[in-house]
Amino acid sequence: MPGTPHTVSDVMTRTVVALRSDTTFKDIVKAMERWRVSALPVVDGDHRVVGVVSEADLLPKEEFRDGDPDRYARLRRLSDLTKAGARLAEELMTAPAVTVPADETLAQAARTMARRRIKRLPVVDAEGVLQGIVSRSDLLKVFLRNDEDIAREVRREVVAFLFPDPVEPIGVEVRDGVVTLTGRVRDTSIVPVAARLVRAVEGVVGVDCVLLGAPRRPDLDPDLPAVAPVGEAGGDPTDRSGSRSS
C-alpha cells in the first residue's frame, strides 16, 4: 500500500572513519577532532564492527587524572576506572556495538537510538562488515521533504487506496508538513485508518483529518443525527462523522 519507506541505506554516510583495536588513545582523540565526530566504530581485520569508542569512553582518563578515586568510585565505577587506565581502542570501546542493517527503516533506526540513548549507529551487512554510519541528523532528513511531494504521496497512496469512490472529492492540503484532509466519504469507519496511514508518510509532521460522512437526508433518514467531527461535542465514532488527529 503506501510507498516503500526509506531505509538507512538512503541516508547513511558511506565514507566512515574506523579504528583498529590497537589504535592508541591519542590517535583516537586526533581522529575525533579531525573528523568532528563524537564516536567511532572499532573494526577487526575483516572490517567487522566489534565495538564503538565514544567521547564518554575517553573522559574517565581526564576525570580521574589528578587524584585517587574514593571508595564509592572504586565500588560503583569500576568500568570507568578501567577505562581511565586504558591506552588502546580495544580497552576503551563499548562492546558489543549496537549496529543497524542497511535495509532497516528510518523509524526502526530512530527507535533503536532513542531506546539505547545513542547518537549514531554503525551500519553493517549480514556478516557484520561496516558499510556506513547513520546519525540522528541523518534520520531527520525526511522532514526536509517539500509539501508538494508529501501531498502527491498522500493522494496516490492513501486517498486513492482507501476512498476510490468518495461522496465528494477528497481535499489534501499540506503546509509545513501538516496534512489536512477534507471532504465526504461513504464509509467513515475507515477515517481513523486514513489518519494513521497519512501520519506514516515520511515527512509528515501532523495530520488534521476532517473527513465527513454523507450529508443527512431528512426525508429518507429522519433519525440520523447531525454530522459532527469526532472529538467535538456530539461526535460519535460510529456515526457518519470524521476525526481529527495530530
N, C-alpha and C positions, 0 to 999 in steps of 0.2 A: 504494500500500500504506500504510505508515504515514502518518498525517495530514500535511498540508502544513506544512513548517517555518515558524516565524515568520520574518519578514523585517525588514530595517532599518526599514521604514516603521512597524512595530508598536511600536518602542521609541524612535525618534529624537525629539529635541526640535525642534519645528516653529518655535518663535519663536527666531530666530537674529539675533545682532548681527553685522553685517558691516562691513567697512571699504571705503572708496573708495581708489583708487590714490593720491590726493593727501591722504589723512589724515596729519596730522603725527605726529611721534614722541610728543610729549606727549599728544596725544589718544588715541593707541593705548594708552599706559600707563594713562590715565584709564579707558578703556573696559574694559580687563582688570581693573582694580581694582574698578570698579563692578559688573561682572557676574561677578566671581570666576572667571575663566577664564584659562587659560594660553596660549591660541592663538585667533586669529580669522581667518575667511576674508576674502579680498580679492576684490571683485567689480567687473566693468566696468559700463558704463551700462545694459546689458541684464540685469544681475544674474547673469551667468555668472561662475563661480568662476575666477579667474586665478592665485591664489596663496594662501598662508597665512602670517601673521605669528605667530610664537610667542615666548615669553619668551627662548628660545635665540637668536632673531634680534636681540633687543634688548640682551642682555647685553654684547656686544663694546664698546658705547659706554662702559659703565662700566669694563670690563676695561682698555681702553686709554686711559682718560681722563687718568690722571696721569703719563704718561710715553711716550716714543717706543718703539715696538716694536723688539726686537732683530732681528738678521739672520735668525734662524730663523723668527720670526713673519712677517717680511716675505716670506719664500720659501714657507712652508708654510701660512700662514693668510691668504692674500690675500682670500678671500671675507669672512672675519670683519673684516679691516681695512677693507674696503669698507663693510661694514655699520656699523662704528664711526663712520664719517663720514656715514652716511645720515640723512636728515631726514623722508622720506616713506615711506608703506607700499609703494609700488612699488619703492623702493630696498632695503627691508628684507625683503620677502616671499621665501619659498621657492617657486620656480615651476619647472615646472608643479605645481599642487597635486595631492596624492593624494586622490582622491574615491571615492565609492561610490554606486551606484544604489540607489534606494529599494526595489527588489524583490530585492536581494541577500539571501541568507540570513545569519543571525547568525553562523553558523560561518564563512562566507566572509569576512565583515567582520572577524571576530576574527583570521583568518589574515593578512589584509592588515595589520592593526595590529601583529601580532607580527613579521611579516617586515620591515615598514618602521620598526618601533620608534617608533610614534606613538601618542598617547593619544586622539585623536579624529579623525573623518573628516567633511568636508562631504558632505552628501547632495545629489545632483544628479539632474535629469531627463535625458532623452535629448539635450537641447540644451546640457547643462552648466549649466542655471539652478539656483541654490541653492534647495533645498527644506527643508533642516533640517541638523541636526548629530547625530552619534552618537558616544558616548564609551564608554570601557571599562566604566564603571559601568552604562551602558545595556545592554550586551551581557550583563552578569551578572544582569540581572533575571530571566532564565528560571529561575535557581536559587532564586528565591523561590516557585516553583510548589509547591503543597502535595502531600503524599504521596498523598492520595486521588485527585487529578486524574491524577497520573502512573500510578497503579495502573490506573485506568479506561482510559487510553490504551493501556497495555501489554496489557491483556486484550483490548481491542477490535481494536487494530491489529496486534499481533504474535501473541499466543497463538491467537486465533480464526482468524487467517490461516494460520499455519504448522501448527497442531495442531487441526484441526477434529474429529478423532476420536481423542483420546488414550486410552491404556490405562486411565488413571485421571485424574480432574480435575487440571488444572494449577493449582498454588497460586501466587499473585502477592502478595508482601508487600513493601511499601515503607516504609523507615524512614530519615528524614533524607536522602532522595534515593537511597538504595541499594536496588536492586531484587533480591529473591531469588525465583527460580523453582524450584518443586519439583514432583514428580510423575513419572509414567512415560509415555513416548511410544513410538509404534510404529517410527519411523524416527529413530535417534539421529544419523544423518549430518547432519541439519539443526540439531542443537543449537547448534553454533558460530554458525550463521546467526542463530538466535534471540538469542544473546548480543549479537551485533553490532547487530541491529536495536533491541534494548532500549536498548543504550548510546546509540543515536542519538536516542532520545526526549528531547525538550527537558526539562531539569530533572533528568535522571538524573546522579547523581554517580558511581555504580559499579554493577556487576552481579555477583551471585553466582548462577551457573546450576548447579543441582543436579538437572537432569533426567536420569532414568534410562530404560533400555530396559525391555522387558517382562521380568517375572520369569522366572528359569530354570525349565525344566520337566524335572526329572531323568529322568522316564520317556520323554519324547519327544526331549529334547536332551541326551543323556548327555555329549557332548563340549563343550558350551557352557561357556566359562569363567565364573567367578563375576563378578557385576556389580561394577564399581568405578569411581568418578568419574575422568574423565580428569585426569591430573596427579598422581594418588595412586599408591601402589605397586600395580603390576599393571595399571594403567589402559592402555587402548589406544583411540585414536580410532576404530578400526574395529569395536570390539566394541559390545555393547549397553550403552553407558555414557552418562554425562553429562559436562559440563565445567564448569570454574569460571573465571570471567573477572572482571576488575576494571578 
